[in-house]
Amino acid sequence: MRAKKRPEVRGILLAGGRGTRLYPMTAVASKQLQPIYDKPMVYYPLTTLMFAGIRDILVISSPDDLPRYRALLGDGGDWGLRLSYAPQAAPRGIAEALVIGEEFIGDQASMLMLGDNLIYGRLDFLREALAGNGSGATVFAYPVGNPGDFGVVEFDADFRVLSLEEKPAAPKSNWAVPGIYIYGPGVAARAKSLKPSARGEFEITDLNRAYLAEGLLKAKPMGRGIAWLDTGTPESLLEASGFVHAVQKRQGLVIGSPEEAAYRMGFISPAGFKALIERIPSSEYQACLKRALE
């Protein structure tokens, strides 16, 4: 008897927001188009989705910025992807991305990734979380020194979720929730039922609390070998660039490359990878990819 084919997971990459903390860099270009060392910021979350095994991805951004993402990423065909695009008329919260993507998600599971998050390390844990999520929701947890700047998850001694708070004044733990979320089918309907918060946004924390109230939320601590960098301020942007530069120079690796991710995941053949490299202008980026092929 032939094994049942696993349903394909849909990816949503939210490259929204005004990027006011990065002004004047964001005066004419979206935050997620700013460089982190040698690549546009959006490359990093895109490749995270790819390493999770996701090939069907919806990119959401403002109407003004969406043409720039189309010009940069195209239809994804060169990388073995299927990229779609949708506008978010105003930055009305992360959870609205799931409403915008309702038709795109259909009756599939989905992974929502914020466009200003950089996650580095062995990403097997994402594929494992997708396989074990079922009809519920999965978030991740990462220890930080400034939890009040993020969504915060509180655990009991057995790492069961006790509470979720959004940027609390008095955090109950130092476990921040990175901008990557996994949902089973039906998440768009749940997101549509949310009411705007005091700041007029549809909060992703409120959506996750609804799953928690029904006993359907999992929160998985990231391992020590994983690095998570939020890149929403000039200082964090500089730190992320330094991190990528150090890893690529010292280890000879390439981080955040859609071409390399497509090759590693088998989305394209070695010959297809080589053809992509040959089309890239002579640059350090091309040299990094040549080393990856070798």
Protein Blocks (a to p, Z undefined) as FASTA:
>chain_A
ZZddddddddddddedjhlmmpcklmmgcfklpcehjacfklmmmmmmmmnopabdcddd
dfklmmmmmmmnmnolmnopacdddddfbagbjklmmmmmmmmnmmadcddddfkbcced
jfklmmmmmmmnmmmdcddddddfblmlpccddddfkopafbdcehifbdcbfcdcddbd
dddehklmmmmmpccdfkopacfklmmmmmmmnopaccddddfkbccddfkbfklmmmmm
mmmmmmmmmnopaehiaklmmmmnopacfklmmmmmmmpccdfklmmmmmmmZZ
